[in-house]
């Protein structure tokens, strides 16, 4: 505030040396190596921030460039529809990604999917196409799709409209769409947009287990549902007994 005029007549090389010494303490080489080793994208964003600050006269402008690039990278990453195909554990207690748990069991005729990035405007259309492609390629043919919305903390209008369109697509193929673990903000938007009425309130279930039960009842009637529940409870009891022993 007061001493800046004293540095006015210093040679630029001297001023540059002062800046380099000041900035060098803020540049963490080991941290950059760590970012490069762990996640290349984070390393690239750090380099954008570094060169942005060095390129622009104003430090704030360089940081703003880094923030904008980070937001674009976030949208690009989340716009790629990544989802997990779920199955249930051999004891029937929990559901998980079948790629991570090869011993998990799929339900014949039921495709259980979890969008890992949630559903929003950037990935809604592509996600719908991916689900349709999975259904078309399934053998034997699918009878129902159970969509786990646990990772979808909020839902925008394009995402809600996509669910309604997906329901209509599957309905033409005589495939039932079930939604499980719908969070309150998502349910509120589905109700307001009329998507709940399109899909059917009976097709929105509180848990994946409830969705599997509903599917068995749809395909095999009450007897099939009772048989599945009995087998599931039997496995659960056996697991608890083996744990106690």
C-alpha positions as CSV (number, residue, x, y, z in Angstrom):
1,X,0.0,0.0,0.0
2,X,2.8,2.4,0.9
3,X,6.1,1.0,-0.3
4,X,5.2,0.1,-3.9
5,X,6.6,3.5,-5.3
6,X,10.0,2.5,-3.9
7,X,10.2,-0.4,-6.3
8,X,9.2,1.6,-9.3
9,X,12.7,2.1,-10.6
10,X,14.0,-1.4,-10.1
11,X,15.1,-3.3,-13.2
12,X,12.5,-5.7,-14.6
13,X,14.9,-8.6,-14.1
14,X,15.0,-7.8,-10.4
15,X,11.3,-7.6,-10.2
16,X,10.9,-10.8,-12.0
17,X,13.3,-12.5,-9.6
18,X,11.2,-11.3,-6.7
19,X,8.1,-12.6,-8.3
20,X,9.7,-16.0,-9.0
21,X,11.0,-16.4,-5.5
22,X,7.5,-15.5,-4.1
23,X,5.7,-17.8,-6.5
24,X,8.1,-20.7,-6.1
25,X,7.1,-21.2,-2.5
26,X,3.5,-21.7,-3.7
27,X,4.3,-24.2,-6.4
28,X,4.2,-27.7,-4.8
29,X,6.2,-30.0,-7.1
30,X,5.5,-33.1,-5.1
31,X,1.8,-32.3,-5.1
32,X,1.9,-32.0,-8.9
33,X,3.7,-35.4,-9.2
34,X,1.0,-36.8,-6.9
35,X,-1.8,-35.5,-9.1
36,X,-0.1,-36.8,-12.2
37,X,0.2,-40.3,-10.7
38,X,-3.3,-40.5,-9.2
39,X,-5.5,-38.7,-11.7
40,X,-4.3,-37.2,-15.0
41,X,-7.4,-34.9,-15.3
42,X,-6.7,-33.2,-12.0
43,X,-3.1,-32.7,-13.1
44,X,-4.2,-31.1,-16.3
45,X,-6.6,-28.7,-14.5
46,X,-3.7,-27.8,-12.1
47,X,-1.5,-27.0,-15.1
48,X,-4.3,-24.9,-16.6
49,X,-4.5,-22.9,-13.4
50,X,-0.7,-22.5,-13.3
51,X,-0.3,-21.3,-16.9
52,X,-3.4,-19.1,-16.6
53,X,-1.9,-17.2,-13.7
54,X,1.4,-16.9,-15.4
55,X,-0.1,-15.8,-18.8
56,X,-2.5,-13.1,-17.7
57,X,-1.5,-9.9,-16.1
58,X,-4.2,-10.3,-13.5
59,X,-4.0,-13.3,-11.2
60,X,-7.8,-13.4,-10.9
61,X,-8.2,-13.7,-14.6
62,X,-5.9,-16.8,-14.7
63,X,-7.8,-18.4,-11.8
64,X,-11.1,-17.6,-13.6
65,X,-9.9,-19.5,-16.6
66,X,-9.1,-22.5,-14.4
67,X,-12.5,-22.4,-12.8
68,X,-14.3,-22.3,-16.2
69,X,-12.2,-25.2,-17.6
70,X,-12.9,-27.2,-14.4
71,X,-16.7,-26.6,-14.8
72,X,-16.5,-27.7,-18.4
73,X,-14.6,-30.8,-17.4
74,X,-17.2,-31.6,-14.8
75,X,-20.1,-31.2,-17.3
76,X,-18.2,-33.3,-19.9
77,X,-17.5,-36.1,-17.3
78,X,-21.0,-36.2,-15.9
79,X,-22.6,-36.1,-19.4
80,X,-21.1,-39.5,-20.2
81,X,-23.8,-41.9,-18.9
82,X,-21.9,-44.3,-16.6
83,X,-24.1,-46.9,-14.9
84,X,-23.8,-50.1,-13.0
85,X,-25.6,-53.3,-13.8
86,X,-26.7,-54.7,-10.4
87,X,-27.3,-58.2,-9.1
88,X,-28.0,-59.6,-5.6
89,X,-25.5,-61.4,-3.4
90,X,-25.7,-65.2,-3.1
91,X,-27.2,-64.8,0.4
92,X,-29.8,-62.4,-1.1
93,X,-29.0,-59.7,1.5
94,X,-27.6,-56.9,-0.7
95,X,-27.3,-55.6,-4.2
96,X,-24.1,-54.5,-5.9
97,X,-22.2,-53.9,-9.1
98,X,-21.9,-57.3,-10.9
99,X,-18.6,-56.1,-12.5
100,X,-17.1,-55.7,-9.1
101,X,-18.8,-58.8,-7.7
102,X,-18.7,-61.6,-10.3
103,X,-20.5,-63.9,-7.8
104,X,-23.5,-61.7,-7.6
105,X,-26.7,-63.1,-9.3
106,X,-28.8,-61.4,-11.9
107,X,-32.6,-61.8,-11.9
108,X,-33.7,-63.6,-15.1
109,X,-35.7,-61.2,-17.3
110,X,-35.0,-58.2,-15.0
111,X,-32.4,-55.6,-15.8
112,X,-31.3,-53.6,-12.7
113,X,-29.4,-50.4,-13.5
114,X,-28.0,-47.6,-11.4
115,X,-26.9,-44.3,-13.1
116,X,-23.7,-43.6,-11.2
117,X,-23.6,-39.9,-12.1
118,X,-27.3,-39.3,-11.5
119,X,-29.7,-38.1,-14.2
120,X,-29.7,-34.5,-15.5
121,X,-30.0,-32.6,-18.7
122,X,-26.5,-33.3,-20.0
123,X,-26.8,-37.1,-19.9
124,X,-30.5,-37.8,-20.0
125,X,-30.8,-38.5,-23.7
126,X,-27.7,-40.6,-24.0
127,X,-28.7,-42.6,-20.9
128,X,-32.0,-43.4,-22.5
129,X,-30.3,-44.6,-25.7
130,X,-27.9,-46.7,-23.7
131,X,-30.7,-48.4,-21.7
132,X,-32.7,-49.1,-25.0
133,X,-29.5,-50.6,-26.5
134,X,-29.0,-52.9,-23.5
135,X,-32.6,-54.0,-23.6
136,X,-32.5,-54.7,-27.3
137,X,-29.3,-56.7,-27.0
138,X,-30.5,-58.8,-24.0
139,X,-31.0,-62.5,-24.5
140,X,-33.4,-63.8,-23.3
141,X,-35.6,-60.7,-23.8
142,X,-36.1,-58.5,-20.7
143,X,-39.5,-58.3,-19.1
144,X,-38.7,-55.3,-16.8
145,X,-36.1,-52.6,-16.1
146,X,-35.5,-51.6,-12.5
147,X,-33.8,-48.2,-12.3
148,X,-32.0,-47.5,-9.1
149,X,-32.1,-43.7,-8.5
150,X,-30.0,-43.7,-5.3
151,X,-27.3,-41.6,-6.9
152,X,-29.8,-39.0,-8.3
153,X,-30.0,-36.5,-5.5
154,X,-31.9,-34.0,-7.6
155,X,-33.7,-34.1,-10.9
156,X,-34.3,-31.4,-13.5
157,X,-37.1,-31.2,-16.0
158,X,-35.2,-32.8,-19.0
159,X,-34.3,-35.7,-16.7
160,X,-37.9,-36.2,-15.6
161,X,-39.1,-36.1,-19.3
162,X,-36.5,-38.7,-20.2
163,X,-37.9,-41.1,-17.6
164,X,-41.4,-40.6,-19.1
165,X,-40.1,-41.2,-22.6
166,X,-38.2,-44.2,-21.5
167,X,-41.3,-45.6,-19.9
168,X,-43.2,-45.2,-23.2
169,X,-40.3,-46.8,-25.2
170,X,-40.3,-49.8,-23.0
171,X,-44.1,-50.0,-22.9
172,X,-44.1,-50.4,-26.7
173,X,-41.8,-53.5,-26.1
174,X,-44.1,-54.7,-23.3
175,X,-41.4,-54.1,-20.8
176,X,-42.2,-52.6,-17.4
177,X,-40.2,-49.7,-16.0
178,X,-39.7,-49.7,-12.2
179,X,-38.0,-46.9,-10.2
180,X,-36.4,-47.6,-6.8
181,X,-34.9,-45.6,-4.0
182,X,-36.4,-42.3,-5.3
183,X,-35.2,-39.4,-3.1
184,X,-37.8,-36.9,-1.9
185,X,-36.7,-33.9,-4.2
186,X,-36.8,-36.3,-7.1
187,X,-40.2,-37.6,-6.2
188,X,-41.6,-34.1,-5.8
189,X,-40.5,-33.1,-9.3
190,X,-41.9,-36.4,-10.7
191,X,-45.2,-35.6,-9.1
192,X,-45.3,-31.9,-10.3
193,X,-44.3,-32.8,-13.8
194,X,-46.9,-35.6,-14.1
195,X,-44.3,-38.2,-14.7
196,X,-45.4,-40.2,-11.7
197,X,-48.9,-40.5,-13.3
198,X,-47.3,-41.6,-16.6
199,X,-45.0,-44.3,-15.1
200,X,-47.6,-45.3,-12.5
201,X,-47.3,-44.9,-8.7
202,X,-47.3,-48.6,-8.3
203,X,-44.0,-48.8,-10.3
204,X,-42.1,-46.5,-7.9
205,X,-40.9,-48.7,-5.1
206,X,-38.9,-47.9,-1.9
207,X,-36.1,-50.4,-2.3
208,X,-34.4,-52.7,-4.9
209,X,-35.8,-55.7,-3.0
210,X,-39.3,-54.4,-3.3
211,X,-38.7,-53.9,-7.0
212,X,-37.6,-57.5,-7.4
213,X,-40.6,-58.7,-5.4
214,X,-42.9,-56.6,-7.7
215,X,-41.3,-58.0,-10.8
216,X,-41.8,-61.6,-9.6
217,X,-45.4,-60.9,-8.8
218,X,-45.8,-59.4,-12.3
219,X,-44.3,-62.3,-14.1
220,X,-45.3,-65.2,-12.0
221,X,-48.3,-63.9,-10.0
222,X,-48.7,-64.1,-6.3
223,X,-47.3,-67.7,-6.1
224,X,-44.1,-66.6,-7.8
225,X,-43.7,-63.7,-5.5
226,X,-44.3,-65.9,-2.5
227,X,-41.8,-68.5,-3.7
228,X,-39.1,-65.8,-4.3
229,X,-39.7,-64.2,-0.9
230,X,-39.5,-67.6,0.8
231,X,-36.2,-68.5,-0.9
232,X,-34.8,-65.0,-0.1
233,X,-35.8,-65.4,3.6
234,X,-34.3,-68.9,3.7
235,X,-30.9,-67.6,2.4
236,X,-31.0,-64.7,4.9
237,X,-31.7,-67.1,7.9
238,X,-29.0,-69.5,6.8
239,X,-26.5,-66.6,6.6
240,X,-27.4,-65.4,10.1
241,X,-27.1,-69.0,11.5
242,X,-23.7,-69.5,9.9
243,X,-22.6,-66.2,11.4
244,X,-23.7,-67.1,14.9
245,X,-21.9,-70.5,14.6
